[in-house]
Amino acid sequence: MKWVSVLIAAALGATGARAAERPNVIVIMSDEHAASVMGCAGNAVARTPNLDALAARGVVFDAHYCSSPICTPARQSFTTGKYVSGHRVWSNTLGVPEGTPSLPRVLNAAGYESFLIGKMHYKGGEAHGYQVIDEKTGRVRPARPAARPEAAKARPRSRLGAEAFRDNGDALGAEFSPLGADETLDQFIDVARRDAAVNFLLDRKPGGKPFFLTVGFIAPHYPLVAPQELLARYKDKVPAPAVPDGYLDALPLNYKHLRNDRRFEKVPAATAKLAREAYYARVEWADRQIGLVLTALKESNFADNTVVVYTSDHGENLGEHGLWWKNCLYDSGARVPLIVSWPARWKGGQHRGGACGVVDLVQTIADVGGAAVPKDWKGASLVPWLHDPKHPWRDLAVSEYYAGYVASGIAMIRQGTWKYVYHTRADAKHGPEVELYDLAADPGELRNLAKDAKHADRIAAMHKALVAEVGEDPEKTEARWRAGEGPDPVKPPVGK
């Protein structure tokens, strides 16, 4: 927060009352957008002109990670400023209770008005400090938190059996259907969300409180369909992922289970090809919706004093490592776009290469807004690093996965160009398993160096850093998951 007054005064070139003004903040969060599928990320096939234009006006973070490669846990981290092991929303279930300290609430306390349009996966009807704008009516609707289940007793859970694999034959996961051309996307809910965001920006009058607006889109999340006009752009242009011979046999047990349980062990080459092309087309379709929101901002009263953030909740595998969808901690599933733009303050067209995560983004938004955050929130503000590319950034990111389709929980830490992944023990006979990648030499994460004795010290140091950052060993987190811990506090027995 100490940077805020200096940076905002510099950005506005003002003193006195003007220096006290704080920028509006817009966060556009898509769903399942792999960080590599953008023109501004160096992808020569992807067509994302609006995100590329935003990047030209902003700063692109090339090593930004979600907190978990699955929707609700990732978005709960954006809401609560904590890692998954801290907020304990492990899967796509109910989130933290209404009243939990949240990013919208701390900004509201600092003088902002917080608004939400679209997806944040608040399954219990919570609003967490947002005024929720109905995408169909454009009006704020009241939060209606649902009655929460009794949390007086822990509910034991179980993982997939370490040795239990089923024979799926040639069956494919249901996510591969529908696939291909779809001319009905003008009826998709993202269109209504886009229009609600456009109307908000054009209708809002100047002179009131600064706003924090979060716009949640579903695309490019499957189904992998797009208009034929867009699909045709990518026909025969999206290369197949590199999966070396014998590679799949060496996957960690968890990812073998993921392939088996989600039924993508035998994806036909033609299906995989069309799915990848459709994903690229769907990314371009999403880019068009984002562009219309950004155009509305440009035409609004707030163009010069609004920070724009684009990010996604998690990535998309697209056949890399023999995997599809998310649910893994390879970069394809865990690394996500992050573009931060405020031309009045930060020169556009910049990149930052160090590792960072969603908890850092939360701290950054709070910092820009001059908001005080709880002491137990994780992360560090990116504002000093945005201000000065030579600022000594901590260069660290953590992601955790304790949801389904696997035999045990998984945690990763990235430091510099090195990435360490720890798969907790599945049972007495299986695990733990470890992965180590030098992303400078092996950006595709195809050479696991963990069994090379010369890296033993690095592995030990990175595991220690992971434990220090999260606050406990992943085995302890997995034990809490297996014991049934959730986001609600467990009530003590009567009389205790």
Buried (B, 14 or more C-beta within 10 A) or exposed (E): BEBBEEBBBEBBEEEEEEBBBBBBBBBBBBBBBBBBBBBBBEBEBBBBEBBBBBBBBBBBBBBBBBBBBBBBBBBBBBBBBBBBBBBBBBBBBBBBBBEBBBBBBBBBEBEBBBBBBBBBBBBBBBBBBBBBBEBEEBEBEEBEBEEBEEBEEEEEBEBBEBEEBEEBEEEBBEBBEEBBBBEEBEEBBBBBBBBBBBBBBEEBEEEEEBBBBBBBBBBBBBBBBBBEEBBEBBEEEBEEBEBEEEBBEEBBBBBBBBBBBBBBBEBEEEBBBBBBBBBBBBBBBBBBBBBBBBEBBEEBBBBEBBBBBBBBBBBBBBBBBBBBBBBBBBBBBBBBBBBBBBBBBBEBEBBBEBBBBBBBBBBBBBBBBBBEBEEEBBBBBBBBBBBEBEEEBBBBBBBBBBBBBBBBBBBBBBBBBBBBBBBBBBEEEBBBBBBBBBBEEBEBBBEBBBEEEEBEEBBEEBBEBBBEBBBBBBBBBBBBBBEEBBBBEEEEEEEE
